[in-house]
Amino acid sequence: MIFVTSLVTGLFAAMLRSLFATIAVSFLICIVFAVAFALNGASVSALLISIAGFNGGLILFAAAHIFGSGARSPE
């Protein structure tokens, strides 16, 4: 569930096409996990899964954009 949520978050951050938005979202993910770790003892592996999902969303958006634009042939 953490992976899917962060994957969708990465997709939506990439759709904004703003470097500031991408950095802000990744910073907020780290802040949320730091607070969760301090208050409830959240695992570091959950943070790594979340970061992997966020990066996966960014990569998925970029790959879809590249393959989508390459599918159209100029005539």
Secondary structure, DSSP 8 states (H G I E B T S, - for coil): -HHHHHHHHHHHHHHTT-HHHHHHHHHHHHHHHHHHHHHH---HHHHHHHHHHHHHHHHHHHHHHHHHHHHS---
